[in-house]
Amino acid sequence: MKHILKCCVYTMKSACPECGKETTSPRPPKFSPEDNYGKYRRKVKEQSRKEQGLV
């Protein structure tokens, strides 16, 4: 069974038909209460919000 993938558009191909880059899964990562990388993800998200002037 093939899954839907995403880059510029949603597709079922491994390469984006518009830009040619590799497609990725649009699904979020699996949740785990023992999130080993959560603090790094939150730090990057906070920095990007500061750059955009949202904080």
N, CA, C and O atoms as a GROMACS GRO file, in nm:
protein
  220
    1MET      N    1   0.084  -0.118   0.000
    1MET     CA    2   0.000   0.000   0.000
    1MET      C    3   0.089   0.124   0.000
    1MET      O    4   0.182   0.135   0.080
    2LYS      N    5   0.059   0.217  -0.089
    2LYS     CA    6   0.135   0.341  -0.095
    2LYS      C    7   0.072   0.445  -0.004
    2LYS      O    8  -0.049   0.445   0.019
    3HIS      N    9   0.156   0.533   0.047
    3HIS     CA   10   0.110   0.640   0.136
    3HIS      C   11   0.123   0.774   0.064
    3HIS      O   12   0.201   0.788  -0.030
    4ILE      N   13   0.047   0.870   0.109
    4ILE     CA   14   0.054   1.004   0.055
    4ILE      C   15   0.179   1.072   0.110
    4ILE      O   16   0.207   1.064   0.229
    5LEU      N   17   0.253   1.139   0.022
    5LEU     CA   18   0.374   1.210   0.059
    5LEU      C   19   0.359   1.356   0.022
    5LEU      O   20   0.268   1.392  -0.053
    6LYS      N   21   0.448   1.443   0.074
    6LYS     CA   22   0.434   1.586   0.053
    6LYS      C   23   0.569   1.653   0.031
    6LYS      O   24   0.668   1.618   0.095
    7CYS      N   25   0.571   1.749  -0.058
    7CYS     CA   26   0.683   1.842  -0.075
    7CYS      C   27   0.618   1.976  -0.108
    7CYS      O   28   0.576   2.047  -0.017
    8CYS      N   29   0.610   2.010  -0.235
    8CYS     CA   30   0.536   2.131  -0.277
    8CYS      C   31   0.387   2.099  -0.288
    8CYS      O   32   0.302   2.183  -0.258
    9VAL      N   33   0.357   1.978  -0.330
    9VAL     CA   34   0.219   1.930  -0.344
    9VAL      C   35   0.212   1.790  -0.285
    9VAL      O   36   0.314   1.726  -0.262
   10TYR      N   37   0.091   1.743  -0.261
   10TYR     CA   38   0.072   1.606  -0.213
   10TYR      C   39   0.081   1.513  -0.333
   10TYR      O   40   0.026   1.541  -0.440
   11THR      N   41   0.152   1.401  -0.315
   11THR     CA   42   0.172   1.305  -0.423
   11THR      C   43   0.194   1.167  -0.365
   11THR      O   44   0.210   1.152  -0.244
   12MET      N   45   0.195   1.067  -0.449
   12MET     CA   46   0.226   0.931  -0.405
   12MET      C   47   0.362   0.888  -0.458
   12MET      O   48   0.401   0.772  -0.442
   13LYS      N   49   0.435   0.980  -0.522
   13LYS     CA   50   0.566   0.950  -0.577
   13LYS      C   51   0.675   0.985  -0.477
   13LYS      O   52   0.653   1.065  -0.386
   14SER      N   53   0.793   0.924  -0.493
   14SER     CA   54   0.904   0.950  -0.401
   14SER      C   55   0.976   1.081  -0.432
   14SER      O   56   1.053   1.131  -0.350
   15ALA      N   57   0.952   1.138  -0.551
   15ALA     CA   58   1.010   1.266  -0.588
   15ALA      C   59   0.897   1.364  -0.621
   15ALA      O   60   0.797   1.326  -0.681
   16CYS      N   61   0.913   1.488  -0.582
   16CYS     CA   62   0.812   1.592  -0.605
   16CYS      C   63   0.800   1.618  -0.755
   16CYS      O   64   0.902   1.639  -0.821
   17PRO      N   65   0.678   1.617  -0.810
   17PRO     CA   66   0.663   1.643  -0.953
   17PRO      C   67   0.689   1.789  -0.991
   17PRO      O   68   0.713   1.817  -1.109
   18GLU      N   69   0.686   1.881  -0.897
   18GLU     CA   70   0.708   2.022  -0.929
   18GLU      C   71   0.854   2.064  -0.918
   18GLU      O   72   0.906   2.130  -1.007
   19CYS      N   73   0.921   2.025  -0.807
   19CYS     CA   74   1.059   2.072  -0.787
   19CYS      C   75   1.163   1.961  -0.800
   19CYS      O   76   1.282   1.990  -0.814
   20GLY      N   77   1.122   1.834  -0.794
   20GLY     CA   78   1.215   1.723  -0.810
   20GLY      C   79   1.283   1.677  -0.682
   20GLY      O   80   1.359   1.581  -0.683
   21LYS      N   81   1.255   1.745  -0.570
   21LYS     CA   82   1.316   1.706  -0.442
   21LYS      C   83   1.245   1.583  -0.387
   21LYS      O   84   1.136   1.547  -0.431
   22GLU      N   85   1.309   1.519  -0.290
   22GLU     CA   86   1.252   1.400  -0.227
   22GLU      C   87   1.133   1.440  -0.141
   22GLU      O   88   1.138   1.541  -0.070
   23THR      N   89   1.026   1.362  -0.147
   23THR     CA   90   0.906   1.390  -0.068
   23THR      C   91   0.918   1.329   0.071
   23THR      O   92   0.995   1.236   0.092
   24THR      N   93   0.839   1.383   0.165
   24THR     CA   94   0.839   1.334   0.302
   24THR      C   95   0.696   1.305   0.344
   24THR      O   96   0.600   1.346   0.278
   25SER      N   97   0.682   1.235   0.453
   25SER     CA   98   0.551   1.204   0.507
   25SER      C   99   0.491   1.328   0.573
   25SER      O  100   0.560   1.396   0.649
   26PRO      N  101   0.364   1.359   0.547
   26PRO     CA  102   0.302   1.476   0.611
   26PRO      C  103   0.256   1.448   0.754
   26PRO      O  104   0.207   1.538   0.821
   27ARG      N  105   0.269   1.325   0.799
   27ARG     CA  106   0.225   1.288   0.933
   27ARG      C  107   0.322   1.339   1.039
   27ARG      O  108   0.442   1.340   1.015
   28PRO      N  109   0.271   1.380   1.154
   28PRO     CA  110   0.361   1.422   1.262
   28PRO      C  111   0.433   1.301   1.322
   28PRO      O  112   0.386   1.188   1.305
   29PRO      N  113   0.544   1.322   1.390
   29PRO     CA  114   0.614   1.209   1.452
   29PRO      C  115   0.530   1.146   1.562
   29PRO      O  116   0.443   1.210   1.620
   30LYS      N  117   0.556   1.021   1.590
   30LYS     CA  118   0.484   0.947   1.692
   30LYS      C  119   0.509   1.008   1.829
   30LYS      O  120   0.623   1.040   1.863
   31PHE      N  121   0.403   1.025   1.909
   31PHE     CA  122   0.415   1.085   2.042
   31PHE      C  123   0.477   0.987   2.140
   31PHE      O  124   0.445   0.868   2.139
   32SER      N  125   0.565   1.038   2.224
   32SER     CA  126   0.624   0.958   2.329
   32SER      C  127   0.635   1.045   2.455
   32SER      O  128   0.685   1.157   2.447
   33PRO      N  129   0.589   0.996   2.570
   33PRO     CA  130   0.604   1.074   2.693
   33PRO      C  131   0.750   1.092   2.733
   33PRO      O  132   0.784   1.185   2.806
   34GLU      N  133   0.837   1.004   2.685
   34GLU     CA  134   0.980   1.015   2.711
   34GLU      C  135   1.045   1.082   2.589
   34GLU      O  136   1.125   1.020   2.518
   35ASP      N  137   1.011   1.207   2.565
   35ASP     CA  138   1.059   1.281   2.449
   35ASP      C  139   1.202   1.326   2.473
   35ASP      O  140   1.225   1.425   2.544
   36ASN      N  141   1.297   1.254   2.416
   36ASN     CA  142   1.438   1.282   2.439
   36ASN      C  143   1.486   1.410   2.370
   36ASN      O  144   1.584   1.470   2.415
   37TYR      N  145   1.420   1.453   2.263
   37TYR     CA  146   1.465   1.569   2.186
   37TYR      C  147   1.370   1.687   2.197
   37TYR      O  148   1.384   1.783   2.122
   38GLY      N  149   1.276   1.683   2.289
   38GLY     CA  150   1.176   1.788   2.304
   38GLY      C  151   1.234   1.923   2.336
   38GLY      O  152   1.190   2.024   2.280
   39LYS      N  153   1.334   1.928   2.425
   39LYS     CA  154   1.389   2.058   2.462
   39LYS      C  155   1.461   2.123   2.344
   39LYS      O  156   1.460   2.246   2.331
   40TYR      N  157   1.522   2.043   2.257
   40TYR     CA  158   1.589   2.098   2.140
   40TYR      C  159   1.487   2.152   2.039
   40TYR      O  160   1.507   2.258   1.980
   41ARG      N  161   1.378   2.077   2.020
   41ARG     CA  162   1.272   2.120   1.930
   41ARG      C  163   1.209   2.250   1.977
   41ARG      O  164   1.184   2.340   1.898
   42ARG      N  165   1.183   2.260   2.108
   42ARG     CA  166   1.123   2.381   2.163
   42ARG      C  167   1.219   2.500   2.150
   42ARG      O  168   1.174   2.612   2.124
   43LYS      N  169   1.350   2.478   2.168
   43LYS     CA  170   1.448   2.584   2.156
   43LYS      C  171   1.453   2.638   2.013
   43LYS      O  172   1.457   2.759   1.993
   44VAL      N  173   1.452   2.550   1.915
   44VAL     CA  174   1.454   2.591   1.775
   44VAL      C  175   1.326   2.666   1.740
   44VAL      O  176   1.330   2.767   1.669
   45LYS      N  177   1.213   2.618   1.789
   45LYS     CA  178   1.085   2.683   1.762
   45LYS      C  179   1.081   2.823   1.824
   45LYS      O  180   1.030   2.916   1.762
   46GLU      N  181   1.135   2.838   1.945
   46GLU     CA  182   1.139   2.968   2.011
   46GLU      C  183   1.229   3.064   1.934
   46GLU      O  184   1.195   3.182   1.920
   47GLN      N  185   1.344   3.017   1.885
   47GLN     CA  186   1.434   3.102   1.808
   47GLN      C  187   1.369   3.149   1.679
   47GLN      O  188   1.385   3.265   1.640
   48SER      N  189   1.297   3.060   1.612
   48SER     CA  190   1.233   3.100   1.486
   48SER      C  191   1.121   3.200   1.512
   48SER      O  192   1.098   3.288   1.430
   49ARG      N  193   1.051   3.187   1.624
   49ARG     CA  194   0.947   3.285   1.657
   49ARG      C  195   1.007   3.421   1.688
   49ARG      O  196   0.950   3.524   1.653
   50LYS      N  197   1.124   3.423   1.755
   50LYS     CA  198   1.190   3.550   1.784
   50LYS      C  199   1.235   3.618   1.655
   50LYS      O  200   1.224   3.740   1.641
   51GLU      N  201   1.286   3.539   1.560
   51GLU     CA  202   1.328   3.595   1.431
   51GLU      C  203   1.211   3.654   1.355
   51GLU      O  204   1.227   3.754   1.284
   52GLN      N  205   1.093   3.594   1.367
   52GLN     CA  206   0.975   3.642   1.297
   52GLN      C  207   0.907   3.756   1.374
   52GLN      O  208   0.814   3.818   1.322
   53GLY      N  209   0.952   3.782   1.495
   53GLY     CA  210   0.896   3.890   1.575
   53GLY      C  211   0.764   3.855   1.640
   53GLY      O  212   0.684   3.944   1.669
   54LEU      N  213   0.740   3.726   1.664
   54LEU     CA  214   0.615   3.682   1.725
   54LEU      C  215   0.623   3.673   1.876
   54LEU      O  216   0.520   3.659   1.943
   55VAL      N  217   0.743   3.683   1.932
   55VAL     CA  218   0.758   3.672   2.078
   55VAL      C  219   0.793   3.805   2.137
   55VAL      O  220   0.810   3.816   2.258
   0.00000   0.00000   0.00000
